Amino acid sequence: TWPADIPSEVPQLQNLAIQRVTRSEMEGTITWSVVYEGASIDMLKTYNAALKAKGFKTTLTQTPQGGNVIVEKDGLLVSCMVSQKACMISVQQQAK
């Protein structure tokens, strides 16, 4: 399931099964990684739009095999990497 302690401004991907979630803390930074199964390259555009709707300015890189979208705002770094079969959202936040 989606981690309850990820900052609320980070959108989830809808209609995909979460395969694995990890959380770590190191040197004042909390990192969450959420791996989804069954993703498609179209999910990258969907997630890019979801981030923009939450007020993030995005950097999108796309190839026929996949791509990524990256945002940074107020000490929060979010990246979404998509391939033809899987997707991973990584969130990093400076501990308060």
JOFENSUL-V873776 format. One record per backbone hydrogen bond with DSSP energy under -1.0 kcal/mol. NH is the residue of the N-H (numbers start at 1). CO is the residue of the C=O. Records with the same first field share a line. If there is no record, write none. Layout:
BEGIN
NH=CO ; CO
END
This chain:
BEGIN
6=3
10=7
19=35
20=35
22=33
24=31
26=29
29=26
30=93
31=24
32=91
33=22
34=89
35=20
36=87
37=17
38=85
43=40
44=41
46=42
47=43
48=44
49=45
50=46
51=47
52=48
53=49
55=52
56=51
59=70
61=68
63=66
67=82
68=61
69=80
70=59
71=78
73=76
76=73
77=92
78=71
79=90
80=69
81=88
82=67
83=86
87=36
88=81
89=34
90=79
91=32
92=77
93=30
94=75
95=28
END
